[in-house]
Amino acid sequence: MSGPDPALAAVLHRFRQRAGVTQEALAFRADLTIATMSRMERGVTDPAWTSIRAVARALDVGLGELGAAVERERCGAPSCLLRSGHA
């Protein structure tokens, strides 16, 4: 997939809110600019892999958990992966 990923954006936003941190605090923890963090959450940028890893680390979320959440967001249901045979 190329270009911005709305599912990734939604998951990053949800995970940040779940962690109870602001975009500013998360950007600081991930060593990103606030503008970059905002663009990632709004889904208007295609973030670099290193940025995704940094945000996951700052949120204390494993890359597997993040990836699974993005896939669930894409298909719109928690059990989507099981139905599609990719679990």
C-alpha positions as a Markdown table, in Angstrom:
| # | Residue | x | y | z |
|---|---|---|---|---|
| 1 | Met | 0.0 | 0.0 | 0.0 |
| 2 | Ser | 1.3 | 3.4 | -0.8 |
| 3 | Gly | 0.1 | 6.8 | 0.4 |
| 4 | Pro | -1.6 | 7.7 | 3.7 |
| 5 | Asp | -3.4 | 4.9 | 5.6 |
| 6 | Pro | -6.6 | 6.0 | 7.3 |
| 7 | Ala | -6.7 | 2.8 | 9.3 |
| 8 | Leu | -3.2 | 3.4 | 10.7 |
| 9 | Ala | -4.2 | 7.0 | 11.5 |
| 10 | Ala | -7.3 | 5.9 | 13.4 |
| 11 | Val | -5.4 | 3.3 | 15.4 |
| 12 | Leu | -2.7 | 5.7 | 16.3 |
| 13 | His | -5.3 | 8.2 | 17.5 |
| 14 | Arg | -7.1 | 5.5 | 19.5 |
| 15 | Phe | -4.0 | 4.1 | 21.1 |
| 16 | Arg | -2.8 | 7.6 | 22.0 |
| 17 | Gln | -6.1 | 8.4 | 23.7 |
| 18 | Arg | -6.0 | 5.1 | 25.5 |
| 19 | Ala | -2.6 | 5.9 | 26.8 |
| 20 | Gly | -3.9 | 9.3 | 28.0 |
| 21 | Val | -1.3 | 11.4 | 26.4 |
| 22 | Thr | -1.5 | 14.5 | 24.2 |
| 23 | Gln | -0.1 | 14.6 | 20.7 |
| 24 | Glu | 2.6 | 16.9 | 22.0 |
| 25 | Ala | 3.7 | 14.4 | 24.7 |
| 26 | Leu | 3.6 | 11.5 | 22.3 |
| 27 | Ala | 5.6 | 13.4 | 19.7 |
| 28 | Phe | 8.2 | 14.2 | 22.4 |
| 29 | Arg | 8.5 | 10.6 | 23.6 |
| 30 | Ala | 8.8 | 9.4 | 20.0 |
| 31 | Asp | 11.3 | 12.1 | 19.1 |
| 32 | Leu | 9.0 | 13.5 | 16.3 |
| 33 | Thr | 7.7 | 17.0 | 15.7 |
| 34 | Ile | 4.2 | 17.8 | 16.9 |
| 35 | Ala | 3.3 | 18.5 | 13.2 |
| 36 | Thr | 4.4 | 15.1 | 12.2 |
| 37 | Met | 2.5 | 13.4 | 14.9 |
| 38 | Ser | -0.6 | 15.4 | 14.0 |
| 39 | Arg | -0.3 | 14.5 | 10.3 |
| 40 | Met | 0.1 | 10.8 | 11.2 |
| 41 | Glu | -3.1 | 10.8 | 13.3 |
| 42 | Arg | -5.0 | 12.7 | 10.6 |
| 43 | Gly | -3.9 | 10.3 | 8.0 |
| 44 | Val | -2.5 | 13.0 | 5.7 |
| 45 | Thr | 1.0 | 11.5 | 5.5 |
| 46 | Asp | 2.6 | 8.2 | 4.7 |
| 47 | Pro | 4.9 | 7.9 | 7.8 |
| 48 | Ala | 8.3 | 6.3 | 7.6 |
| 49 | Trp | 8.7 | 2.9 | 9.1 |
| 50 | Thr | 11.1 | 4.4 | 11.7 |
| 51 | Ser | 8.4 | 6.9 | 12.8 |
| 52 | Ile | 5.8 | 4.1 | 13.2 |
| 53 | Arg | 8.3 | 2.1 | 15.3 |
| 54 | Ala | 9.1 | 5.2 | 17.4 |
| 55 | Val | 5.4 | 5.9 | 18.1 |
| 56 | Ala | 4.7 | 2.2 | 19.0 |
| 57 | Arg | 7.6 | 2.2 | 21.3 |
| 58 | Ala | 6.5 | 5.5 | 22.9 |
| 59 | Leu | 3.0 | 4.1 | 23.4 |
| 60 | Asp | 4.5 | 0.8 | 24.8 |
| 61 | Val | 2.7 | -1.1 | 22.1 |
| 62 | Gly | 4.2 | -4.0 | 20.2 |
| 63 | Leu | 4.4 | -3.8 | 16.4 |
| 64 | Gly | 2.4 | -7.0 | 16.2 |
| 65 | Glu | -0.4 | -5.5 | 18.3 |
| 66 | Leu | -0.3 | -2.3 | 16.3 |
| 67 | Gly | -0.4 | -4.2 | 13.0 |
| 68 | Ala | -3.3 | -6.4 | 14.1 |
| 69 | Ala | -5.3 | -3.3 | 15.2 |
| 70 | Val | -4.7 | -1.7 | 11.9 |
| 71 | Glu | -5.9 | -4.8 | 10.0 |
| 72 | Arg | -9.1 | -4.9 | 12.3 |
| 73 | Glu | -9.7 | -1.2 | 11.6 |
| 74 | Arg | -9.4 | -1.9 | 7.8 |
| 75 | Cys | -12.0 | -4.6 | 7.8 |
| 76 | Gly | -14.2 | -2.9 | 10.5 |
| 77 | Ala | -14.7 | -5.9 | 12.8 |
| 78 | Pro | -12.6 | -7.4 | 15.7 |
| 79 | Ser | -13.2 | -10.9 | 14.3 |
| 80 | Cys | -12.2 | -10.0 | 10.7 |
| 81 | Leu | -8.9 | -11.7 | 10.8 |
| 82 | Leu | -10.4 | -15.0 | 12.0 |
| 83 | Arg | -13.0 | -14.9 | 9.2 |
| 84 | Ser | -10.5 | -14.2 | 6.5 |
| 85 | Gly | -8.2 | -17.0 | 7.7 |
| 86 | His | -5.2 | -14.7 | 8.5 |
| 87 | Ala | -5.2 | -15.1 | 12.2 |
